[in-house]
Amino acid sequence: MSKTNIRQLTKQDIPECVNVIRTSFLTVGKEFDITPENAPLFTAYATDEAKVNFWMDEQHRPMYGYFEDGKMVGYYNLAFASETECELGSLCVLPERRHGGIGEALLNDSIERAKELGFTKMNLSIVEENTILRKWYEDHGFTHVGTKKYDFFPFICGYLEQEL
């Protein structure tokens, strides 16, 4: 895994970015019975080019992709929650490329970039029932700080954070 495989995304990358996000999060949807009917706002179903353009143009979220042979296989973005805190958004890796260190490379890159931008804390949210993912984040220095049940999701949202 090389940092040179990760680069900031441009407008031209958005269609491929949407495909990576939707394809990646769809596996979570299938595993936890999250459907367009019971959770239309879930990332796998609610992410489209308009939303990613909004993140880029209006929210000014830096977005990064992991590329292999010119093809995006992983993604994340950073949302600015405050002057000192950022949120790691939509970190994902295509299912066929998982378990090879790409997620870890993206996570490490996100932490490095957040520090460079002056943030002192990173937050993120997950499907709480995804205990494997929660453990993965905890193994990478994140602390579980709470949960919240929203009416518009059939799952519980888990929240984690890390001091940078």
N, C-alpha and C positions, 0 to 999 in steps of 0.2 A: 504494500500500500504506500502510495506516495502522495505527498501534499500537492504535487504538480498535477494530480488527477482531479483536484478540486479547483473550481473557478467560479467567480461571481457570474450570475446569469444576467442576460440582456433580454430585451423584448422578443428577440428572435427565438429565444429558448422557451418561451412560455408554453406553446403547444406541447412540446416534449415534457416539460415540467408537469403540466396537468396530467398527462398520461402516467408519469412515474408516481405521482401522488395518489391518483385514483386506483391504479393497479396495486400499489403497495398496501393502501388502507383497506382495499376490498378483502384481502385475506383476513384482516382483523374482523371485518364485518361478518364474514362467513363463519369464522371461529366462534364468535359470540352472538350469533343470530341477530345482527344489526342489519336492518333492511331499509330500503328507501321508504317503505311504508311506515315503519316504526321509528325511524330516525332520519328524516330527509336532510337534516342539518349536519349529519355525520360527514367527516372529511371525504370519505370515498364517494359520496353522492353530491355533496355541496360544492366541491372544488371544480371550478371551470375557468376558462380564460378570463372572463370578466372579474372574477374574484381575485385571481392572481395579478391581473393588471391593477386592481384596486390596491392590493398589498404593495405593489411596486410603486405606483404613481401617487397614491394618496397617503398611504401609511409609511412610505419610504423604507420599507423593510429590505435590508440586504438579503439576497437569496443566492444560494450556492448549490452547485450540482457536482456530483462525482461522475467522471466520465471514463469509460473504457472503450478504446477503439472508436472514439468520436461519438459514442452513444451514452446518454445520461442514464445512469443506473441507480443513483441516489440523490437525495435532496434534503435541504433544510432552509429555514429562514429565521431571522431574528426580528422580533417585535420589540419596540421600545416602550416598556411599561412605565418607566420614570427615568430620571437622570441617572440613577444608580442601578436600576434593575431592568433586565431584558427577559423576554420569553423566547424559549426555543420552540419554533413552530414547525410542525409537519415533518420532523426528521423521519426519513423513510428510505428503504432500499428495496429494489425490485425483488420479488420472492425468489427468483432463480439465482440471485446473486447474494443472498443472505448467508450469514455464518462464515464469511471470508474476511472479516475485518473492515468492511466498507462503513458499516454503521459506527464503529469505533473511530475510524478516521474522520468521519463527518462530525461526530460528537466532539472529538478533540479539537478539530478545526473551529467549531462553533465557540468553544470555550476560549480558545486563543484569540479569535476575532472579537469576542465580547470584551475580553480584557483590554485589547488594543483600543476599543471604542470607549473605554473608561468605565465599564460596568463592574459592579462589585458583587452582584448576585444574578444568578440565572434561575428562572422558573420554568416549569413545563407541566403539562397535564397529559394524563393517559386514561385509557379504559382501566378502571381500578381492578376489574376482574382479571385483567391480563397480568397475572402474578409473575410470569416469566420476564416480561418487559420491565415490570417494577423492580425485580431483583437485578436485572441488567443495569438499570440506571443507578440503583443503590450501590452495586459493585463498582460503578464509575464515579462515586463520590456524592451522589445526590441523597438527600434526606426526604423521606415521606413526611409531609406536613399537614395532610388532611384530605377529606373527601367532601363531595357535594353531589346531591342527587337533583338533577334537573328534570322537569316534567317532559321536556322535548327529547330526552334520550332514554332508552330502555336499560341503560347501564349507569353505574356510578362513576363520576369523574374523580380521579385521584390526582393529587397535586404534590409535586416534588420540587425541591430547590437545592441550589449549591452556592455556597459563598465562593467567589472567584479570587 
